[in-house]
Amino acid sequence: MPARPVPKAAPSRGRFLNTGNGPSLQPIDIGHDSYVALIEPDIAFWSLVRKNALADTLANHSFRAAVAKKRRAFAKEMQALRFGLKPSAVYFNSTERCNLNCRYCYIPEKMRKHGRHMSRERMFEALERLKRHFKTTIPKGRLPQVVFHGAEPMLNREALFAAIERYGNAFRFGVQTNATLLDDSAIAFLTERGVGIGISLDAPLPAVAGRTRRSWNGAGVFDAVEAAMRRLKGYAGFNVICTITNENIRHLTDLVDFFHARHVPACMLNIVRCTLPGARAIKPDDDAAANAYLAALDRTRALFRRTGRKLVVANFANVLVSILAPTARRLMCDISPCGGGRCFFALAPDGGLYPCSEFIGLPEFRGGNVFQDDIADVLKTPAFTKVTGRKVEDIDPCDRCAIRHFCGAPCPAEAREMNGGMLRTGAFCEFYEEQVRYAFRLIADGVADDYLWDDWDKGAVTTFEWAA
């Protein structure tokens, strides 16, 4: 007896909102007096609508038709952004050692105390292998980026500077340092070659800064960092990272004043990553962190309005851009999959390759070795695909959250170590939620540009415009 054909499901023509194949738009309270946001979560489409016009907008056939017409293009754009990129940057850990013992460091203490340096010859060999790999993946005319990263790269200064000198035409280089070893000659070498320099400071007062960032004997390093800031004044490729903990949240606004007065062009106010227990001990509550953070952002605009000089908070600017122009975002922690293994990867001093520096010290996420394995093959290993395959659609409650593509449920290493699995949320949720609501308020008030780097929208094209 012939098999019966399986009947086709009745198609939905997408005629109505939130049914079948129709647009799925969720109203979101953004804390604004006049506006709410309408968001189509799957494609990161949004529109700001006056509260008193919400019902009319939802019932407006012209609006629904305009959204439906662009839906496929938006979906394609998000698909390419999330799954179509290849790594173009490396966090190059040239040493396991550090001269500081910061309380929230994600690198195990044993490694920071007794770890190895990468020799100059091995560093050359690693860069040569990276150079060959990126030639096959990066368009001609663009350079891959190498950021010399933790523990403290300046402890391996001789090898580091030799590598920058030899490979200056093959990579865009950056150095992330605690700044305690940045003397005049080091700064002259780096700035003359256009190397990006990131340093770290958590508070505008020595006593507060020393609570989290300190040497092995417990001494603070505020004076050394401030001296480096003075030397770097006027250098455009310079930024400062502050890690937000319960030790410094009451000082964030004052820290913004401190950075601005010293002509810091950009900073990052990063919520602490709770991958290791030491960081969890100083984890702030979401509400307290969000209130302090948004107050600090308010302060950056007040200073800009008063002086005409911006202090861009880069990690927030990235969230803002993820709403305004998703493909223009520069950082990849606030999207899923995150940038680990997808936009960048990390190289350990022994040549080990990891999706991100947060995973160094976790053997399960060691995908191979740059000196022994083909990098393209390493990027396909389970150590990497467990990270590159982590999607908000698979995480509760992110799978039903309207802002899931503006947040990304960071960080996978944090989620695994703190909350027991990659498909869990990280240490913070409401903190990121408040950032997104704040960003929408800025857009509604027409002041978003005050928080963004100049020419952020250069080359951007408006793909959707509708007005009732």
HELIX and SHEET records of a PDB file:
HELIX    1   1 PRO A   41  ILE A   43  5                                   3    
HELIX    2   2 LYS A   51  ALA A   53  5                                   3    
HELIX    3   3 LEU A   54  LEU A   58  1                                   5    
HELIX    4   4 HIS A   61  PHE A   83  1                                  23    
HELIX    5   5 GLU A  109  HIS A  114  1                                   6    
HELIX    6   6 ARG A  120  LYS A  135  1                                  16    
HELIX    7   7 PRO A  153  ASN A  156  5                                   4    
HELIX    8   8 ARG A  157  ARG A  166  1                                  10    
HELIX    9   9 ASP A  184  GLU A  192  1                                   9    
HELIX   10  10 PRO A  206  ALA A  209  1                                   4    
HELIX   11  11 PHE A  222  LEU A  232  1                                  11    
HELIX   12  12 ILE A  249  HIS A  251  5                                   3    
HELIX   13  13 LEU A  252  ALA A  261  1                                  10    
HELIX   14  14 PRO A  277  ARG A  280  1                                   4    
HELIX   15  15 ASP A  286  THR A  307  1                                  22    
HELIX   16  16 ALA A  314  LEU A  324  1                                  11    
HELIX   17  17 PRO A  326  ALA A  328  5                                   3    
HELIX   18  18 SER A  357  PHE A  359  5                                   3    
HELIX   19  19 PRO A  363  PHE A  365  5                                   3    
HELIX   20  20 ILE A  375  VAL A  378  1                                   4    
HELIX   21  21 PRO A  382  THR A  388  1                                   7    
HELIX   22  22 VAL A  392  ASP A  394  5                                   3    
HELIX   23  23 CYS A  398  ARG A  400  5                                   3    
HELIX   24  24 ARG A  404  CYS A  407  1                                   4    
HELIX   25  25 PRO A  412  ASN A  419  1                                   8    
HELIX   26  26 GLU A  430  ASP A  445  1                                  16    
HELIX   27  27 ALA A  448  TYR A  451  5                                   4    
SHEET    1   A 3 GLN A  26  ILE A  28  0                                        
SHEET    2   A 3 TYR A  35  GLU A  40 -1                                        
SHEET    3   A 3 PHE A  45  ARG A  50 -1                                        
SHEET    1   B10 VAL A 312  VAL A 313  0                                        
SHEET    2   B10 ALA A 266  ILE A 271  1                                        
SHEET    3   B10 PHE A 238  ILE A 244  1                                        
SHEET    4   B10 GLY A 196  SER A 200  1                                        
SHEET    5   B10 ARG A 172  GLN A 176  1                                        
SHEET    6   B10 GLN A 145  PHE A 148  1                                        
SHEET    7   B10 ALA A  89  PHE A  92  1                                        
SHEET    8   B10 PHE A 344  LEU A 347  1                                        
SHEET    9   B10 GLY A 352  TYR A 354 -1                                        
SHEET   10   B10 GLY A 368  ASN A 369 -1                                        
END                                                                             
